[in-house]
Amino acid sequence: MENNTSTNMRQIRSENLIAHFTNGYADNWFMAVGEQFKNELDIKKTNRKKNGKNIGVWTQGVSYNFKEGQVFYDTPDGYSTWSKALGKITYTCQILKAGAKTIATKYRDANEGFVEFAIYKTNTEKTNIIELDRQKLTQSDFVVFLNTGMIGDRKINLIYG
């Protein structure tokens, strides 16, 4: 096993967040990712010394940890009653399996983690959702998908219409 240095073993948390939340959801993200997913996005309150005082500051890490069963819609309206949600959503995804992304420590190597998920689209009549595909991405690439709608180099609406 490779000898890790202390900087590889210690996660450096940034005050530059990947998501800023308005009305409970990440601003301008492709999928409506609510504040309840801050932990999965590795956004945490961290004590920092500012002007000689310890204060809690939101910080960003890279240990993403989305979990099996979590569901995302492309609009906050997707989280309302199902009959109302169907008229508003276009795309939905549900995580089928997942493994956390981890950083290297003295005792373990780094792991990119994975998210296997199903992608759904509402039918033309907006009465149901239809499974279009299943994808498996790293945890980091899944965050990119939630943010941009991109899977690899293609946008979801160009892949599935």
N, C-alpha and C positions, 0 to 999 in steps of 0.2 A: 504494500500500500504506500502511496506517495506521502511524503512528509508534509503536512499542512503547516503553514505559518499562522500566527495568531490573527492576522487580518483575514485570512481565508476562513478561519473558524468563527470569527465574530461578525455578526451581521451589522452592517452600517445602515442605520435608518435615516432617511431623508425627510426634510420638511416639505419637499416638493411632491405633492400627492398626485396620483394618477387619476383620481376622481374627486370632483367637487360636487357637493350635493345641494340641490335646490328643491324645495317641496318634497324632500324625502328620497329623491332619485338622483343618480349621477347625471350631471349636465351633459347634454349632447352625445350621449352614448346610444349606440344602435339598439341595444336591449335596455329595458327599464330595470336598472340594477338599483335596488333600494339600499338605504343606509344599513339595513339589517345584515348586509353582506360585507360590511367593513372588515370584519375578522377574516373572511375568506379572501379579501383583497389585500390582506396584511396591512390594513390601516389601523393604527392603534394610538392611544393616548400615551405619550412618553414624557417622563420628567426631564426637563431641560433647565439649565441654569441660564436665566436672562436677567441682566442688570443686577446680578448678585442674589437673585431669588429663584427658587425652584418653582417652575410652573408646568402645568400639563399642556403639551403641544401635540397636535395630530401629526404622526409621522408615517412614512411609507417604507415597508420592507418588500422583500421579493419572495417570501414563502407563501405562495398562494395555496389555498386549501378549500376548493369547492368540493361538495360532497354529493354522494348518490341521493337521488330523489329531489334535488333542488330544481325549481322550474323558473324560467324567465320568459317574459313576454316583451314584444317590441313597443309596448305602450304601457304606462302606468294603469290605464283602464283595464288591462288584462287581469289585474289583481282584484277587480270588483266581482259582483255576482256573475256567474258563468253566462247567463242569458244576455246580460249587458256587455260582458267582455267579448263574446263572439262577434258582435257587430263592430268592434273597434280594433281587434288584433289582426295582424297579418301573419307574423311568425311567432312561434313558440319553440323553446327547447327545454328538454328535461334531461338531467344527468342520470345516466344509467349505471355507471361505475366511475370511481375516481380514486386517485392516489395523490397524496399531498406532495407539493414541491418542498424540498428541504435544502438547507445550506450545509456545507461541510462543517463538521465539528471534529474535535479530537477523536471521537469515537465512531464517526460515520462519514461516508463520502456524500457529496451533493447528489440530489436526485431531482430530475425535472418534473416528476409527477406526471399524471395524465388525467384527462377527462374524456370519457366516452359518453356521447349524448345523442339523442334523437332530435331531429328538426321536423317541426310540423308547420303546416300552413292551413289557414282557414279555407274551406271550400267556397266556391263561387256564391252560394246562397247564404254564406255566413251562418250556417247552422251547426257546423261541426269542424273539427280539425283532422287533417290527414297527414300521416307520417310520410315525409319526403325522403329522408335519408338518415343514416347514422354516421357519425364522425368520431374519430379519436384524435385528440390534440394534446400537446403538453399543457400543463396548467397555465403557463405564460401565453401560449397561443390561444387558449380559451379566453383569457382576459382580453386579448386583441380582438377576438371574435365578438365578445360582448360589447366592446367599445366601438368597433368599426363596422361589424357585419362581414368582415373578411375571413375567409377560410383559405389559407395560403395566399395566393395572389388574386383571388376572385371574390367579388362581393356576392353575398348570399342571394340578393334579388336578381343577379345576373345568372347565377347557377340554377335557381329554381323558378325564376320568372315571377 
